[in-house]
Amino acid sequence: MLTNILQMLHTTAAYQAAALQLMANEANFTAKQLGINESVPPPAAMDTNTWSVEAPPNGVGGSVSSANYYFDFHKGRLLSLRKIKWLENSSAHGDILKLADKPSLLDTNTVHEFAKEKLAAISVDVDALEKKFEPVIFQVPARRRDASGQQLRGVSNNVAVPLFMISWGEGPTGPLLRERLKQLGRPMRRSPRADPMAPVFMEILGTTKEVVELRVRDDSFSKRPPLQLTNASELLGPLPPPGHFVEELVGGPEAYKTIESPDKVQAWLLTSNSDNPARENKNRTGPVELKPSEAKAFSNALLNFDTYFWNVSKGCIVDYGARLRFTRGNNSVDVWLCFQCNTLSFSHDGKQNFGEFDNGRNPLVKALQSAFPKDSIVKDLQLNGKPSQ
C-alpha cells in the first residue's frame, strides 16, 4: 500500500519533460488537424503555470497549452481541448447577444457533417461512434434585453446564436435520472440539449467554424495509439523514501530541519475569518512560546508521512484557527492549521504549500490543547469526530 502511494507521488524533472514533449506533439497534431493556427511550445519554453503532469502510474497525462487553447490528456489520450477566453464574460447574455448579429457559416443542418469531419481528422472512428450513439445537436439560444438589462418577453425576442453544441451519447447522470423517474412513474424524454459530459462532445463557433471545445471521454473510439514512455523507469530512477515527500511538502531540506530541530516555536490562536468582512484570520491569542515537549509533539505530527492524505485537495474555503512559527537560526517556517477541514499550509522562503492532515488530526489537536489548555474553543475540538475530553 505504501509503495503504491509513493509511486503516485514520485516524479522527476526528466520524466515530466519527456511526458510534456509527448503531450505537446499530440496537441500540435490535433491543432493542425482541427485548423487551429497555433502550437504548443517545447517543454523548455513552457510557462510553469500553464502545464501539469499526472502521476506516472496513470500513464502519460496532464495538460499543456498554446497561446489560446488548453489541451488535457489522461492515460495517453487526448481528453479535451478548449479555447481560452474565446468570449470574454461568456456567462453574460449581452456578449452572447452580440454574436447573434453576426452571420454564421454553419447551421443545424451543416454543423453535424462539419463535426464529423473534424473528429475523423483526429482519428476518431466516427462510423463506430454513430452506430452506438445518436448525435444531439443544439444551437445556443438567447433572449433580447431592454436598456436596463432585463430580458424581454415574447417569442419574437428569442434569437439564435451562431454557437453550436453537439454530443454523442449522454453523461453518467442521464441513465440514473431516467431510472429514478421511471420508478416514480414519470418517464423522461430525451433532452434536446447536447451533454458536455457525454462520451464525445464538441462546441463550434459558427461565425468562424472554430472548435472552441472538444471532449472525448470514451477513448474506445480513438484509432490513434496512446502516448507511452517506454523508458519511464529510467527517467524516474529509484523510489525515494517517505520522508522525501514530507520534505517537499514543508518547503525543502532547510524547512524540514527547522521543524525537526527548532530553536524556538511560537503559537497563536486566530479569529474565524467568517467574522471578518475581509475574510482574514487575525491573532486572538499569542504568541505563546512552546515548551520543548509541546514543540516536539507538533514536530512529530507535521513530519510524519502518515499524517497526510496525499494527492488530495478538498477545495475547502479554509478558516485557519491556529498558527505556528518554527525558528532555527535565521530560518523560519510558518504553519497555518484549519481544524474545520483538516487542511494546513506551510510557508517558507516566500513559498507556500498545502496539505490535508486528516490522518494526523488527533495528535495535532492534542498538541494544541496542551499549548492552550484554558481556551474554550480549543478544548471543544474533537478527535476524528469524537469529543476529545
N, C-alpha and C positions, 0 to 999 in steps of 0.2 A: 504493500500500500504506500509506504513512504517513498519507495523508488519511483512509483508512478507519479506521485506529486512532484518529486524533484525533476523528473523528466519533463513535466508540464511547465515547470518554471525555468528550466535551463535553456539558454540560447547563447550565441556568441556573435560578435560583430561580423565574423566571416560567414556564418550561416545566414544572418539577416541580409547581408549584401547579396549573397547568391540567390536567396529567395526573392528579394526585391527585383533583381535583374530579370528573373523568370516572369514575375508579375508585370514588370514594365514592358517586356517584349510582347506578352499576351495582350496587354492593354493597348499597345500600339497597333497590333494586328487588328483588334476589334475596332479601334477608332478608324483605321483605314477602310475596313470593310463597311462601316456604317456611314462613311463620308464625313467623319469628324476631322477637321483640318488642324489638328494639333497633336502633340505627342508627349508622353511621359518621359522626363529626363532620366539619365542613368543614375544609379544609387548615389554616387559621389556628389551629384549636383542636387539631390533632393533636399528640401527643407525638412528638418526633423519633425516638424509639426504636421506634415502632410502625409505621413506613411505609418504603417504598423505592420508587424509580422506576427502571425499566430504561433502558438506553441508547436514545436516540431512534431510531437505525436499526432497532431491533427492534419499533417500533410502541409503542403505549401498553401498558405493563406494569409490574408491581411488586406491592406489597402494601399493604393498608390494614387497619385493624381497628376493631371496635366493642368494647364492654366485654368480651364473651366469645367473639368469633369473629375469626379471621383470614380474609381474602379475598385470594387470589392471582390475578394476571392476567398474560397473555402474549399479545403480538400482538393486543391489543384485545379479548381474550376472557377470560371467567372460566375460570380453570384449576382452582381448587379453593377450598373453604372448609372450615374445621374449627373445632370448638368448643374453646376453650382450657381445659385442666384440668377438663374436664367430669366426670372421675372421677379424683380425686387418686390418684397411685400406681397407675394402671390396670394396670401390669405385675404388681402384687401380687395373687395369686389371692384373698387374703382379701377385698379390696374387691370383686372381681368376684362372689364368692360372696354378698356382701350383696345384690347385685341379684337374685340367683336367688330370694330370698324375697319379692320384690315382684311384684304382679300385672302382667301385660303387656296392653296394649291391642291388640297385634298378635301374629300367629303366622306360621309359614312359609307359610300359605295366603293371608293377607291382606296381608303386607308387600309382595308384588310389585305389587299394584294401588296401594297407597299410594305406593310409589316411583315408579311410572309417573305418577301424578297430580302429584307434586312436580316431576318432570322436565318434564312438559308445561307446568306453571305458569311455568317459567323459559325457555320457548320451545325446549325440546329436542324434536326430531322423533322421538317415541317409536316410531311405526309404522316409520319407516325404520331406526331403531336395532334393533328386534326382528326386522326382516326380515333383517338382516345378522348379528346376534349373538343367540344363545340366552342368556337370563339364568341366572346361577348364584346360588342363594340359600343362605346359610349362617347358621345360628344358633350363636352362640358357646357352646361347652361349658365346663364347669368340673368339678373333682373335689373332693369334700369332703376336709377335713383333720382330723387329730386335734388334741388340745390342744397338742402340741409343734410343730404346723405341717406335719407330714408328710402327704403325700397318702394317702388310704385306698384300698385296692384293692377291686376288685369292681365289677360293672356297677351295682349298687344305689347306689353312691356317686357316679355320674355325674349331673350336674344340668345342665339347660338354662338359660342366662342370657337374659333378655329384651333381647338385643343382636343385631341382625341386620346382616349384610353381604350386599350384592347387587351383582353386576358383570355387565357385558355384554362379551363377548369375553375376551381374555386379554392379559397383558403380553408384552413382546418376548421374554422368555426362554422362554416356553412352546413356541413352534414350534421353537426351536433345540434344546431339550431333547428334544422328541419325535423330531426328525430324528436326533439322536445315538443315542437309544435304539433307533430303527428300524435304524440301521446296526449296532448291537450285537445285533440280533435280540430286543430286549426292548421290545415296544410298550407305550406308556404310556396308561393310561386317563385320561379327563378328570377332573381333580381336582374334588371336590365343594365345595372351599373357594373363596369369592369372591376375586378377584385385585385388590388395590389398584392395581396397575399397568395394569389393563385400560383400554380406551378410555373406559368410563364405570363409575364405582364409587360406591356410596353406603353409608354406615353409619348405622343408625337405632336409636335407643333406644326399645324397646318400651314402657317404663313411662310415657313422656311423648309418644311419637310425634315425638320431635325428630330432625332430621337433624344428626348430630354430625360427619359428614364427607361431602364430596362432591368427586369429581374428574371432570372432563370433559377427558380428554386428546385425544380426537378431536373437534375443533370443527366437523367437517363436518356434524354432526347439529344444530348450533345454528341456529335461524332468526332470531336477533337479529343486527342489523348490528354489525360490530366497532367498538369505540371508536376514534375518529380525532380528531387535532388538525389541522385544516386550515390553521391559522396557525403550525405548528411552526417554520418557517423564521424567521418574525418573532420568535417567542418566544426562539429560540436565538441569533439575531444572528450575527455573523461568527465563523468558526472561529479560536480562539486558536492561537498558535504552540506548538511542543512544550514550550518552557521553562515555559509557564504551568502545565502539569500536573506537571512536576517540582517547581515552586514549591509547589503544593498538597500534594504528597506529603511534602516535607521539613518542612512546617509553616508556610508562608506567606512573604511577602517578606523579613521580618527574618531568618527562619531561613535562607533562600536566601543572603542577603548574608553571614551568619555563616559558612556553609560555603564560600562562594566566596572571601571575603577575611578569614580569621580572624586574630586577633592571636596566638592560641596554639592548638595542637592536642595533646591528650594521648591516649595509647592504653594499654589494658590487655589482657592475656590472661586468660581466665576458665577456671575449672574446669568440667568437664562436670556438668550437673545430674543425670545418671544416677548419679553418685557421692554425691549428697546426698539424704537422705531427704525433705527439704523441697522438693526439685526447684528449688533455687536455683543460679544461676551466680555463684560468688564469684571475686573477684580472685585470680589466682595469680601474675601478674607485672605490675608497673607501679605508678603511672603512669609512662610514658615520654613526655617531650616531644619531638615530632617535629620534624625539620629542615624548613625551608621546602619543599625539593624533595619530601620524603616526604609532607608535608601536602598539597601540590599534587596528588600522584598520587591521594590519596583524594578530594580535592575534585572533580577532573576526572571520576572514575568515578561518584561519587554524584550529580553534577549533569548527567550525560549521559542524555538521554531514552532512548537505545538500550540503556542498561544493564538496563532493566527489562522484565519480562513484564507488560503492562498488562491490567487487568480479569481477573486470575488470582489465585486463592487456593488454595494447595495443601492447606491443612488439616493441615499437619505439626505435630507437637509439637516446637517449636523448642528447640535446645540451643545457646545463644549461646556462641561461642568467643572473641570479641573485642568490645571496646567502645572507641568514640572519643568525645572531647568537643571540640567546636569552640567557641571563646570569642572574642567580638568585643565589646569594651566590657563592658557589663553583660548582654549577651545570650549564651546558650549553647544548643547543640544536642547531644544525646547520640544516638549511633548504635550500635545493637547488631547484630552480624553473626553469623549461623549459616551456617557453610560446609558443613554436612551437607545442608541442603535449599535453600541459596541464598536464604534469607529474611532480611530485615533489618527493623528498626523505627527510626523517628525519634521522639525525644521532645523537645518544645519547648513551653515555656509551659504545662506541665501537660497537654498533649495528645499522643497517640501515634498514629502512622500506620505501616502495614506495607507492605512491598513485596517483590517477587520479583526478585532480581538475577542470574538465570541468564545473561543475555547479557553481564553485566559481571563475571562471576566471575574471569576471567583477570587483568584489571588490579587488582582488589581483592586477590586472592591475592598478586600480585607486590608490591603496596604494603605488605601486612602482612609479607611476607618481608623486605622492605627495612628495615622498622621493627624487626623481631625476627629478625635473621639467624642467631642462635645457638640459637633454640628448636627442639627436635627435632620437636615436633608441627606447628609452622608450616612447617618445612622439608618435611614429608611431604605437605602439602596439594597436591592435584592440580589441573591446569588442564583443566577440562572433561573429566574422566575420564582424563587422561594425566599421568604424572609431570611435575612442574614443574622438576625438576633434570636 
